[in-house]
Amino acid sequence: MVIWRKKKKEFSYIYIYKGPFSVARKMEQPANMDIANSRDDKAYGLSVYTTDKEKGLESESSLQEGELKRTFSVWSVLGIGFGLTNSWFGISASLITGIQSGGPMLIIYGIIIIAFISYCIGITLSELSSAIPSAGGQYVWTRVLSPRKYSGFLSYLCGSLAWAGSLFTSALMALSIALTIMGFWNLMHPDHVTKSWELFVVYQIVNASLVIFNCYGKYLPFIANGALYTSLFLYVVITITVLACAKGNYQSADFVFVTFENGTGWKSAGIAFIVGLINPNWSFSCLDLASHLAEEVHNADSVIPIAILGTVTIGMVTSLTYAIAMFFCVTNLDNIINHGTGLPILDIYHQALNNRAGAICLGTLILFTAIGCTISSHTWQARLCWSFSRDNGLPFSKYLSIVDPNLGVPLNAHLASSAIVAVLGCLYLASSTAFNSMVVGCITFLLLSYMVPTVCLLYRGRNNIKHGCFWLGKLGLFANVMTIAWALFALGFYSLPSFMPVTAGTMNYVCVVYGVYAVLAMGYWFFPIKKYSCRAHFAGGLGNNEEEEFPDVCLTQL
């Protein structure tokens, strides 16, 4: 209800929510006040009176309370979405995880397989984001759709999985840049062997240097647009340059499309192929990014699906054509695998151009693309941390949920997330295959976070919710089932070691990552001291706020 009282010719109000059946008492509107009906107020027939003085403070107070301005357009949302997924760059950066598991054939057909699965995931995310547009994304969808008895825990689980996935993505992007820089050095100094501590130092410098870009909110839409156009331009430049310079020395179609190269040590070619799918799978990951910008764009229910499916489409076209072009220009695959710089795409450039300086120039273009991806990843992880903290899903949520009134960004959430990314860099000191572990962590955590709300949607019934403007009926149901099946498949097979026999240095440490996540997430939820337990303070479950924000989504009660 809304209460206002007279005090020295001014009026103030207190907003108290007591459920959907509370009734606001009818009051006379003061002359110097306007009625501001929010979405929540309209849903329950409430009116909030705002004084002229309060209206002047509205912008600043909304930032302090955790609201963001709607400054993104459909192109900037697509830009920041593709700027992170950036499939053709993903193939370049993580080529080391796939090229030994099947050679060019694995990458080519892997892109086709993963693109199909990504369309299914994209359709699922688009339907949910259209019906329930919220910056919280999958954890809010889970809260709205799940049975009320379990909504709190499932929402918390989903939110923590999504944030963990975003952290691993940012860590992976920083490591990709570090590998690129060290690859430049190795190309110019062929006798140099990269040490783990060298990559660790470069990784930390990269992560710290790129934090600054997400500290100024008003520039982010321009950076997002720039990331999209720059990525597409560099894709064209690199592809044409490599093909032109390698003219007359192209590989055969049999080498690109038929020959299977298994250098993993796995006796089963099928297992080697599946493990190698990590490379194209990462190139289509992070599709939920656009959904977390729902509170920074107008008409989010239609814009977000366009951005998600547009990201998949652009990614499929660019990554497939780029991969085919690059593999036709390979002259010696064995040298790339066994005697390369540690960055296979740089070795391909070198073989095609037969010039170290030229290869580094093209590698520098890749570096610029990687920087744009990392900036987008920081935007994503900060929004997830901020939105999750608004519902007390993380320790120190009181501080992490603040939007800086001067900079217009969730600065505390951004800095805290970046600090954790710095800690994740320690994985590379433990294992030479830590890159693979980070890729797997990024993929599986995000897939599981997509699976949770999808299961809740099917359990409630697709026809028992109010559909958004994007809804595909039976095709959507098929996409939902594929999303769940692929998440479970990837969780099992991507946890296998990349190489056999397994040693301490080649072990897939993602199993350790899963264990640490489970201990921290469940420990915080079930912490025995109520004051510090997430279960006691998380804004989910029976009293969740989404019933106010999305009162008409669910047509039945569970």
C-alpha positions, -999 to +999 in steps of 0.1 A: +000+000+000+010+037-003+009+060+027+016+097+026+014+123+053+016+160+056+047+175+071+056+212+067+036+215+035+054+186+020+043+151+015+063+119+017+054+083+010+062+048+022+058+019-001+050-014+016+042-046-004+020-071+014+010-094-014-012-092-045-044-088-025-033-056-006-054-026-015-042+010-016-063+035+003-077+062-020-062+096-012-064+131-026-034+139-048-014+170-037-012+198-062+026+196-066+027+159-071+026+137-102+014+101-103+042+077-114+028+043-122+055+016-124+050-018-139+046-032-104+021-005-094-001-010-124-002-047-117-016-042-083-036-009-088-012+012-067-001+047-073+032+062-060+032+100-054+065+117-062+072+153-052+089+178-076+120+177-054+121+139-055+118+140-093+150+159-094+168+133-075+152+103-094+182+097-117+208+097-090+188+076-065+179+050-091+216+044-097+223+041-060+195+016-056+208-005-085+191+006-117+208+011-150+199+034-179+186+020-211+213+031-234+218+000-257+202-004-291+195-036-309+228-032-328+248-026-297+232-056-279+241-077-309+275-062-310+283-070-274+268-104-277+288-114-308+317-094-294+320-120-267+310-152-286+330-141-317+330-176-331+357-172-358+381-158-331+371-186-308+383-211-334+416-192-336+422-189-299+413-224-288+426-243-318+451-259-296+423-279-278+409-294-310+435-297-337+452-327-320+419-345-315+410-350-352+428-323-372+410-300-396+381-325-402+371-323-365+370-285-365+350-283-398+323-308-389+324-298-352+314-263-362+284-277-381+273-299-352+278-272-325+261-246-346+230-268-348+231-273-310+237-236-305+205-228-325+186-250-301+202-233-271+196-199-287+159-207-293+155-218-257+172-187-243+152-164-267+119-178-257+127-174-220+141-139-224+111-128-244+086-141-218+107-130-188+131-101-197+153-095-168+190-087-162+192-118-140+186-140-170+185-177-163+184-175-125+153-152-126+137-175-152+143-203-128+127-185-099+096-176-119+090-210-134+101-234-107+078-248-079+076-222-052+089-246-026+122-250-044+124-217-062+149-202-038+175-230-040+171-236-077+174-199-085+205-196-063+220-227-079+214-214-114+227-179-106+259-192-091+265-215-121+260-187-145+284-164-126+310-191-123+308-196-161+313-159-168+343-159-145+359-188-164+351-171-197+369-139-186+399-160-173+400-178-206+399-146-227+428-131-206+448-164-211+441-163-248+456-129-251+486-140-230+491-170-253+490-147-283+516-123-269+539-152-259+533-167-294+547-136-309+578-139-288+582-176-296+578-170-334+607-145-333+627-166-309+622-203-321+644-217-293+624-202-265+602-225-245+573-208-227+573-214-190+541-214-170+551-185-148+557-163-179+522-169-191+509-163-155+526-129-153+513-118-188+479-131-179+477-109-147+489-078-166+463-083-193+435-089-168+444-058-148+449-036-179+415-043-194+395-037-162+394+000-170+372-003-200+341-014-180+345+014-155+327+040-177+291+031-186+285+058-212+312+044-235+301+007-234+275+010-263+301+025-285+326-001-276+300-028-283+292-015-318+329-011-325+335-047-314+310-061-339+322-041-369+358-045-360+355-083-357+338-087-390+362-064-408+393-082-394+377-116-403+375-105-439+410-090-439+427-120-424+408-145-445+416-128-478+452-121-469+460-157-459+443-172-490+460-147-513+495-153-498+491-191-499+480-192-535+495-222-553+502-241-521+467-251-510+461-284-493+438-310-509+401-312-501+408-347-487+432-332-460+406-306-450+374-326-451+383-363-448+416-370-430+413-377-393+444-369-372+443-384-337+472-371-316+455-374-282+466-409-272+430-420-270+426-454-287+390-446-295+386-422-324+351-414-312+363-403-277+390-382-293+365-366-316+341-358-287+369-344-265+380-322-295+345-307-298+355-284-269+371-261-295+340-254-316+318-256-286+336-227-269+333-208-301+296-207-296+294-203-259+282-174-237+249-170-257+231-157-226+251-124-225+224-104-244+197-115-219+216-098-191+212-064-209+174-066-207+173-036-183+196-015-205+176-017-238+141-008-249+117-035-261+139-062-245+113-090-252+120-086-290+155-072-291+172-099-270+160-129-292+173-110-323+207-105-306+210-141-294+200-158-327+219-132-347+250-141-327+246-178-336+240-170-373+270-147-377+291-170-357+283-200-379+290-182-412+322-166-401+337-195-382+330-221-409+343-201-438+373-190-417+383-225-406+380-239-441+401-211-455+428-215-428+431-253-432+435-251-469+466-229-463+483-254-439+516-268-453+528-289-424+504-300-397+530-319-377+551-288-372+521-269-359+513-296-334+548-306-322+571-277-330+549-246-331+547-214-311+520-227-287+494-207-308+485-229-338+467-201-357+499-180-356+518-210-371+492-213-399+497-176-407+535-181-408+532-211-431+508-193-454+527-160-456+562-175-451+571-144-433+574-139-395+566-102-395+535-107-417+523-135-394+527-112-364+508-084-381+479-108-387+483-120-351+480-085-339+446-082-356+436-113-336+449-096-305+426-066-311+397-090-315+406-107-283+407-074-264+371-067-276+360-101-265+375-096-231+358-062-226+325-078-235+332-107-211+339-082-183+306-064-191+288-098-188+304-110-156+298-076-139+261-076-149+257-112-136+274-104-103+254-072-099+220-087-107+227-117-085+238-095-056+205-075-058+189-106-045+216-113-019+230-142-038+266-135-030+287-125+001+289-087+005+258-083-017+251-050-001+282-035-018+282-056-050+246-045-059+255-008-060+256+010-093+281+039-092+261+071-096+289+089-114+302+062-137+268+045-143+282+010-139+281-017-112+317-009-104+320-030-072+307-060-090+331-055-119+362-051-097+353-080-074+347-103-105+380-092-120+398-100-088+385-135-088+395-139-125+431-130-114+430-158-088+418-183-115+450-176-133+468-198-107+453-228-125+479-224-152+507-228-127+493-262-117+489-277-152+501-272-187+466-281-199+449-256-177+437-239-209+415-269-216+402-269-180+392-232-183+374-239-216+355-268-201+346-248-170+333-220-192+312-244-213+298-267-187+289-241-160+270-221-186+252-252-201+241-263-166+228-227-159+207-230-192+195-265-183+180-255-149+154-230-162+147-252-192+138-281-170+116-258-149+098-247-181+091-282-192+080-293-157+056-264-155+044-269-190+052-247-220+015-238-225+011-229-188+031-197-191+023-164-209+044-165-241+065-136-252+066-122-287+092-149-296+077-184-292+082-213-316+058-240-304+068-275-311+101-264-325+108-247-292+100-279-274+126-298-295+151-270-288+144-273-250+150-311-250+182-307-270+195-280-246+190-304-216+205-334-234+236-315-246+242-300-211+243-335-196+264-349-225+290-322-222+292-324-185+302-361-188+325-362-218+342-328-215+354-339-180+376-366-196+413-358-200+424-344-233+454-366-236+463-402-227+481-415-207+472-391-179+499-374-159+498-347-132+507-322-159+481-333-184+452-341-161+419-323-168+416-303-136+380-293-143+369-320-118+387-301-091+370-269-102+336-287-099+345-298-064+356-263-053+325-248-067+302-273-050+319-267-016+317-229-019+282-227-033+266-252-010+286-241+020+273-205+015+237-216+011+236-240+040+260-220+063+249-229+099+250-193+112+218-177+100+233-142+098+258-154+072+237-180+054+225-172+019+194-193+024+182-169+051+187-137+030+183-147-006+154-129-022+139-160-037+115-188-028+081-182-014+086-144-011+103-139-044+102-104-060+096-117-095+059-122-086+057-085-085+078-079-116+062-107-137+028-112-121+011-127-152+038-150-166+027-182-149-008-193-157-008-221-131+006-225-096+030-252-086 
